[in-house]
């Protein structure tokens, strides 16, 4: 939770992850993160070992630092935070 009861409701991330897990498994993994109610992932680029993704998350209270750690468990890293909506 942030200042004065405001919460992160929407984030757009540029994420780099290995090919495994598959995209559907990765999306379900993110959907299980506390505070996330919707996951939308678009593959932007692929090479022999990795996928560059645009990950859009909606929810009622997304903790960004915990989300970063959650992604690392699947060897995925946030390359940039491209959009944030706080309400």
C-alpha positions as CSV (number, residue, x, y, z in Angstrom):
1,X,0.0,0.0,0.0
2,X,1.2,3.5,-0.8
3,X,0.8,6.9,0.7
4,X,-2.7,8.0,1.8
5,X,-4.4,4.7,0.8
6,X,-3.4,4.9,-2.9
7,X,-2.6,1.6,-4.5
8,X,-1.0,0.5,-7.8
9,X,-3.8,-0.8,-10.0
10,X,-2.1,-1.1,-13.4
11,X,1.4,-1.7,-14.6
12,X,3.0,-2.2,-18.0
13,X,6.4,-3.9,-17.9
14,X,9.0,-4.8,-20.4
15,X,10.1,-8.3,-19.3
16,X,12.8,-10.7,-20.5
17,X,12.3,-14.4,-19.7
18,X,13.8,-17.7,-20.9
19,X,11.6,-19.8,-23.3
20,X,10.7,-22.1,-20.4
21,X,8.2,-21.9,-18.8
22,X,5.8,-21.6,-21.7
23,X,3.9,-18.4,-22.1
24,X,0.6,-19.9,-20.8
25,X,2.2,-21.2,-17.7
26,X,4.0,-17.9,-17.1
27,X,0.7,-16.0,-17.4
28,X,-1.0,-18.3,-14.9
29,X,1.9,-17.9,-12.6
30,X,1.5,-14.1,-12.7
31,X,-2.2,-14.3,-12.3
32,X,-1.6,-16.1,-9.0
33,X,0.4,-13.1,-7.6
34,X,-1.3,-11.4,-4.7
35,X,-3.3,-8.3,-5.9
36,X,-3.3,-9.2,-9.6
37,X,-6.7,-9.8,-11.2
38,X,-5.8,-9.7,-14.9
39,X,-2.7,-10.6,-17.0
40,X,-2.2,-9.6,-20.6
41,X,1.1,-10.6,-22.3
42,X,2.4,-9.9,-25.7
43,X,5.6,-11.4,-27.2
44,X,7.6,-8.6,-28.7
45,X,10.7,-10.5,-29.8
46,X,12.3,-14.0,-29.5
47,X,15.8,-15.2,-29.9
48,X,17.3,-18.6,-29.3
49,X,17.2,-18.5,-25.5
50,X,14.8,-15.6,-24.5
51,X,11.6,-13.9,-25.1
52,X,11.0,-10.1,-24.7
53,X,7.5,-9.5,-23.4
54,X,5.1,-6.7,-22.8
55,X,3.3,-7.6,-19.6
56,X,0.2,-5.7,-18.5
57,X,-1.1,-6.4,-15.1
58,X,-4.3,-5.1,-13.5
59,X,-5.3,-5.5,-9.9
60,X,-6.4,-3.9,-6.7
61,X,-3.0,-3.6,-4.9
62,X,0.1,-4.6,-6.8
63,X,3.3,-4.5,-4.7
64,X,6.0,-3.7,-7.3
65,X,9.0,-4.9,-5.3
66,X,7.3,-8.2,-4.4
67,X,6.3,-8.6,-8.1
68,X,10.0,-8.2,-9.1
69,X,11.0,-11.0,-6.7
70,X,8.1,-13.1,-7.9
71,X,9.3,-12.8,-11.5
72,X,12.8,-13.7,-10.6
73,X,11.6,-17.1,-9.4
74,X,11.0,-17.9,-13.0
75,X,14.3,-16.3,-14.1
76,X,12.4,-13.4,-15.6
77,X,13.6,-9.8,-15.2
78,X,11.9,-6.4,-15.5
79,X,13.8,-4.4,-18.1
80,X,11.7,-1.4,-17.7
81,X,8.5,-0.1,-16.0
82,X,6.7,1.6,-18.9
83,X,3.4,2.6,-17.3
84,X,1.9,2.8,-13.8
85,X,-1.7,3.7,-12.7
86,X,-2.3,4.5,-9.1
87,X,-5.7,5.1,-7.6
